[in-house]
Amino acid sequence: MVHNGGLSVAATYSASLDAQIPPAKAGQYRIIVRADIFNEINEGVNERNNMRASSDPVSVTVEELQLGVTLDATLSPENFDYIV
C-alpha cells in the first residue's frame, strides 16, 4: 500500500489493507504498523513516530479439529511456508 502526497504536521490519514496473517494460535493480538520502514523520508528527530501498535486487539480464531472425524480439505502449495 502506498500513500501519495504529503502530510502537514500532526495530520493523519486512514487506509485499509486485506492481508493474510501468518499461522497463529487462537487468541488476541495487536497489529504493528511501521511507516517508512526503509527510512526513505528524512524526518529529522521525528523518526520515532513511525511505528505503532493497533489500539484494539485483533481476535484470531482457529477451527478445532475433531479426532476420529474425517475432514475434507483441499491443500495447495501456496498454503504452506517451506523451510529449505
C-alpha positions in Angstrom: 0.0 0.0 0.0 1.4 3.4 -1.0 0.4 6.8 0.2 0.9 9.6 -2.3 1.3 13.2 -1.4 2.5 14.8 1.8 1.0 15.3 5.2 1.0 18.5 7.3 2.5 18.4 10.8 0.2 16.3 13.1 -2.0 15.4 10.1 -3.3 11.8 9.7 -4.8 9.6 7.0 -6.6 6.3 7.1 -6.3 3.3 4.9 -7.2 -0.3 4.9 -5.5 -3.5 3.8 -6.8 -7.0 3.4 -4.0 -9.5 4.2 -3.4 -13.0 5.5 -1.7 -13.3 8.8 0.9 -16.0 9.4 -0.2 -19.1 11.2 -1.1 -18.3 14.8 -2.7 -19.8 17.9 -6.2 -18.6 18.8 -6.1 -15.5 20.9 -6.0 -11.7 20.8 -3.1 -9.9 19.1 -2.2 -6.3 18.2 -1.1 -5.4 14.7 2.1 -3.4 14.5 2.2 -0.9 11.6 5.5 0.6 10.5 5.5 3.6 8.2 8.6 4.5 6.1 10.2 1.1 7.0 13.2 1.7 4.7 13.7 5.2 6.1 13.3 6.9 2.7 11.8 10.1 4.1 14.1 12.3 6.2 12.1 13.4 9.3 15.0 14.5 11.5 14.2 13.9 15.1 10.6 12.7 14.3 11.7 9.2 13.1 10.4 7.7 16.3 6.8 8.1 15.4 6.9 5.6 12.5 5.7 2.6 14.4 2.5 2.0 16.4 0.5 -1.0 17.6 -3.2 -1.2 16.9 -5.3 0.4 19.6 -7.7 -2.5 19.6 -6.7 -6.2 19.7 -7.5 -8.5 16.7 -9.2 -11.7 17.7 -7.8 -14.8 15.9 -10.0 -17.9 15.9 -9.0 -21.4 14.8 -11.4 -24.1 13.8 -10.9 -27.1 16.1 -10.1 -30.5 14.5 -12.0 -33.4 16.0 -10.1 -36.7 16.5 -11.6 -39.6 14.6 -13.7 -37.3 12.3 -12.9 -37.1 8.6 -12.4 -33.6 7.3 -12.5 -32.9 3.6 -10.0 -30.3 2.6 -8.0 -29.1 -0.4 -4.4 -28.3 0.1 -2.3 -26.3 -2.3 1.4 -25.2 -2.3 0.5 -21.5 -1.6 -0.9 -22.6 1.8 2.5 -23.6 3.1 5.7 -21.9 4.1 8.6 -24.1 3.0 11.8 -24.4 5.0 14.8 -25.2 2.9 
